């Protein structure tokens, strides 16, 4: 996909907006302005993709895309406005999950596109990035849904470890890694779909043993995961804005996860796997 | 420089920027910052629009439209909910009982 120079420059400005947004959000005095700057960057990027696509005739199906876009924007904004203050954490988890799901879908479609492309180092790296996005995006989606269910008290907030948990967890991880390697070596659409299923399973297994009090740390971790998938999608799609924005969120999100865990006197490893090794995580 | 190296350079520099810009965050802002970062990765919306716009078959278009819908929820909801959190945060500070103030 070729992007005109002016559009690339607009994406650069949007990327700078996102950097300034994160910077602003880390100080109480500038936090609200920072969030606003981020929103301005998002609007700029969105306008750019439509104007560039329209001007160069590279964007088809304009009407259904706009319909899906408007519905999504409205659902997100109304949901965020209506939700009770106390339910905000689970809403953030849900927003993170749908973002991860979107990244996974984009990656599945891109893997489908790559099947028709000539083999070479470029395709190889794109397949690695695509496989990564499919798995981690799916983990983020299902993991976020489970955190939502825990915080909303649709299920127990205590750590859940069922008998036979460990015998499932480790092999599922190994199978996922093997399938990802297979996807890179012999790409096929069905392998991509198998990876979606495995990612969804891993996401559930990752979050089930985490106790309710530790859930914010896990939301932050899944948030960083989604960031990384967006970065990988940026490489596959040849879009620098997605690469920069995704990497920013991935890096900042990882550090934030460590800081949050430290502020709560916990370690990230203990949060995730404490219930598995017998040292219980906070209920 | 090959294009692969350019991508790698952008990636590595972005990692450092991402770590650096939030390294001094105060602990009261952990949750809004997470929420703001969550909104920023909603920019996958651009990727979803691009694949939807180049879809050549109906199943691909439908999948891509679902991605557009989900990403749009992520990005608009993300920024709005972060703003609500921060509004609450800013408003709460003057309400703190100061010295000589009755509660």
Contacts between the chains, C-beta under 8 A, distances in Angstrom:
chain1	res1	chain2	res2	distance
A	1	B	50	6.3
A	1	B	54	7.1
A	14	B	43	7.8
A	18	B	40	5.1
A	18	B	43	7.6
A	19	B	17	6.0
A	19	B	21	6.1
A	21	B	36	6.2
A	21	B	40	6.6
A	22	B	18	7.2
A	22	B	21	4.7
A	22	B	22	5.5
A	22	B	33	7.4
A	22	B	36	7.0
A	22	B	37	6.6
A	22	B	40	7.4
A	23	B	21	4.4
A	23	B	22	7.6
A	25	B	22	7.5
A	25	B	25	7.7
A	25	B	29	6.6
A	25	B	32	6.3
A	25	B	33	4.7
A	25	B	36	4.5
A	25	B	37	7.9
A	25	B	82	7.8
A	26	B	21	6.9
A	26	B	22	4.7
A	26	B	24	6.1
A	26	B	25	3.7
A	26	B	26	7.4
A	26	B	29	6.2
A	26	B	33	6.0
A	27	B	24	7.6
A	27	B	25	7.7
A	27	B	26	7.2
A	27	B	29	7.5
A	28	B	26	6.4
A	28	B	28	6.9
A	28	B	29	6.4
A	28	B	89	7.3
A	28	B	90	7.7
A	31	B	29	6.1
A	31	B	32	6.1
A	31	B	86	5.0
A	31	B	89	7.2
A	31	B	90	7.8
A	32	B	83	6.7
A	32	B	86	4.7
A	32	B	87	7.2
A	32	B	90	6.5
A	34	B	36	7.0
A	35	B	32	7.6
A	35	B	36	5.4
A	35	B	39	7.6
A	35	B	79	6.3
A	35	B	82	4.8
A	35	B	83	5.5
A	35	B	86	6.2
A	36	B	83	7.5
A	38	B	36	6.1
A	38	B	39	6.3
A	38	B	40	5.8
A	38	B	79	6.5
A	39	B	39	7.5
A	39	B	79	4.3
A	42	B	39	7.4
A	42	B	40	7.6
A	42	B	42	7.0
A	42	B	43	6.2
A	42	B	45	7.9
A	42	B	75	5.5
A	42	B	79	6.9
A	45	B	43	6.0
A	45	B	46	5.5
A	46	B	45	6.7
A	46	B	46	7.0
A	46	B	49	7.8
A	49	B	46	5.0
A	49	B	49	5.2
A	49	B	50	6.7
A	50	B	49	7.4
A	53	B	49	7.5
A	53	B	50	7.8
A	53	B	53	5.4
A	58	B	53	6.6
A	58	B	54	7.0
A	59	B	49	7.5
A	59	B	50	8.0
A	59	B	53	3.6
A	59	B	54	7.8
A	60	B	53	5.6
A	60	B	54	7.0
A	60	B	55	7.3
A	61	B	52	6.1
A	61	B	53	6.4
A	61	B	55	6.4
A	61	B	61	5.9
A	62	B	53	7.6
A	64	B	52	7.7
A	64	B	61	7.1
A	64	B	65	5.8
A	65	B	49	6.0
A	65	B	52	5.0
A	65	B	53	6.5
A	65	B	65	6.8
A	65	B	68	6.0
A	68	B	52	7.6
A	68	B	65	4.4
A	68	B	66	7.7
A	68	B	68	4.3
A	68	B	69	4.6
A	68	B	72	7.1
A	69	B	45	7.7
A	69	B	49	7.4
A	69	B	68	5.7
A	69	B	69	7.8
A	69	B	72	5.2
A	70	B	72	7.9
A	71	B	69	6.1
A	71	B	72	7.4
A	72	B	68	6.5
A	72	B	69	4.3
A	72	B	70	6.9
A	72	B	71	7.0
A	72	B	72	2.5
A	72	B	73	4.8
A	72	B	76	7.1
A	73	B	72	4.8
A	73	B	73	7.8
A	73	B	75	7.6
A	73	B	76	4.2
A	74	B	76	7.7
A	75	B	69	7.9
A	75	B	72	7.8
A	75	B	73	5.2
A	75	B	77	7.5
A	76	B	72	6.3
A	76	B	73	4.0
A	76	B	74	6.8
A	76	B	75	6.9
A	76	B	76	3.7
A	76	B	77	3.1
A	76	B	78	7.3
A	76	B	80	7.0
A	77	B	76	4.6
A	77	B	77	6.5
A	77	B	80	5.0
A	79	B	73	7.4
A	79	B	77	5.5
A	80	B	76	7.5
A	80	B	77	4.4
A	80	B	78	7.8
A	80	B	80	3.7
A	80	B	81	3.9
A	80	B	84	6.7
A	81	B	80	6.2
A	81	B	84	7.4
A	83	B	81	7.2
A	85	B	84	7.8
A	85	B	88	6.5
A	88	B	35	7.7
A	88	B	81	6.0
A	88	B	84	7.3
A	88	B	85	6.1
A	89	B	31	7.1
A	91	B	77	7.1
A	91	B	81	5.8
A	92	B	31	7.9
A	92	B	34	6.9
A	92	B	35	4.9
A	92	B	38	5.7
A	92	B	78	7.6
A	92	B	81	6.3
A	95	B	38	5.8
A	95	B	39	7.6
A	95	B	42	7.4
A	95	B	73	6.7
A	95	B	74	5.0
A	95	B	77	4.8
A	95	B	78	5.1
A	95	B	81	7.1
A	96	B	38	5.0
A	96	B	41	7.8
A	96	B	74	7.4
A	98	B	70	4.0
A	98	B	71	7.4
A	98	B	73	5.1
A	98	B	74	5.1
A	99	B	38	7.1
A	99	B	41	5.4
A	99	B	42	5.4
A	99	B	44	6.0
A	99	B	70	7.1
A	99	B	71	6.3
A	99	B	74	3.7
A	99	B	75	7.9
A	99	B	78	7.9
A	101	B	67	7.7
A	101	B	70	5.2
A	102	B	44	5.1
A	102	B	45	7.3
A	102	B	48	5.5
A	102	B	66	8.0
A	102	B	67	4.3
A	102	B	68	7.7
A	102	B	70	4.1
A	102	B	71	3.9
A	102	B	74	6.7
A	103	B	44	4.9
A	103	B	47	7.5
A	105	B	48	7.4
A	105	B	63	5.5
A	105	B	64	7.2
A	105	B	66	6.2
A	105	B	67	4.0
A	105	B	70	7.5
A	106	B	44	6.6
A	106	B	47	4.9
A	106	B	48	5.6
A	106	B	51	5.5
A	106	B	64	7.5
A	106	B	67	5.4
A	108	B	63	7.1
A	109	B	51	4.9
A	109	B	55	7.7
A	109	B	60	5.7
A	109	B	63	6.0
A	109	B	64	6.0
A	109	B	67	7.8
A	110	B	51	6.8
A	112	B	60	7.0
A	121	B	4	7.3
A	122	B	4	7.5
A	125	B	4	6.9
A	216	B	31	7.0
A	216	B	34	7.8
A	219	B	34	6.9
A	220	B	30	7.9
A	220	B	34	5.0
A	223	B	34	5.8
A	223	B	37	6.0
A	223	B	38	5.1
A	223	B	41	7.3
A	226	B	38	7.6
A	226	B	41	5.0
A	227	B	37	6.9
A	227	B	40	7.8
A	227	B	41	4.8
A	229	B	44	7.7
A	230	B	41	4.8
A	230	B	43	6.7
A	230	B	44	4.7
A	230	B	47	7.6
A	231	B	11	7.0
A	231	B	14	7.7
A	233	B	44	6.1
A	233	B	47	4.9
A	234	B	47	7.3
A	235	B	7	5.8
A	237	B	47	5.2
A	237	B	50	5.9
A	237	B	51	7.5
A	239	B	46	6.5
A	239	B	47	6.4
A	239	B	50	7.1
A	240	B	10	6.3
A	241	B	43	6.5
A	241	B	46	6.4
A	242	B	43	6.3
A	242	B	44	6.7
A	242	B	46	6.3
A	242	B	47	5.5
A	243	B	7	6.8
A	243	B	10	5.8
A	243	B	11	6.5
A	243	B	14	7.1
A	244	B	10	6.4
A	244	B	14	5.0
A	245	B	40	5.6
A	245	B	41	6.7
A	245	B	43	4.7
A	246	B	41	6.1
A	246	B	43	7.7
A	246	B	44	7.7
A	247	B	10	7.8
A	247	B	11	5.6
A	247	B	14	3.6
A	247	B	15	5.8
A	247	B	18	6.2
A	248	B	14	5.6
A	248	B	17	6.4
A	248	B	18	4.1
A	248	B	21	7.8
A	248	B	37	7.8
A	248	B	40	6.9
A	249	B	18	7.1
A	249	B	37	4.7
A	249	B	38	7.8
A	249	B	40	5.4
A	249	B	41	4.5
A	250	B	15	7.6
A	250	B	18	6.9
A	251	B	14	6.9
A	251	B	15	4.5
A	251	B	16	7.6
A	251	B	17	7.7
A	251	B	18	3.0
A	251	B	19	5.0
A	252	B	18	4.2
A	252	B	19	6.8
A	252	B	21	6.8
A	252	B	22	4.6
A	252	B	33	7.8
A	252	B	37	5.6
A	253	B	34	7.2
A	253	B	37	5.4
A	255	B	18	7.6
A	255	B	19	5.2
A	255	B	22	6.2
A	255	B	23	6.7
A	256	B	22	6.3
A	256	B	25	7.2
A	256	B	30	6.6
A	256	B	33	6.2
A	256	B	34	5.9
A	256	B	37	7.1
A	259	B	25	6.9
A	259	B	27	7.4
A	259	B	30	6.7
A	260	B	30	5.1
A	260	B	34	7.7
A	263	B	27	4.8
A	263	B	30	6.7
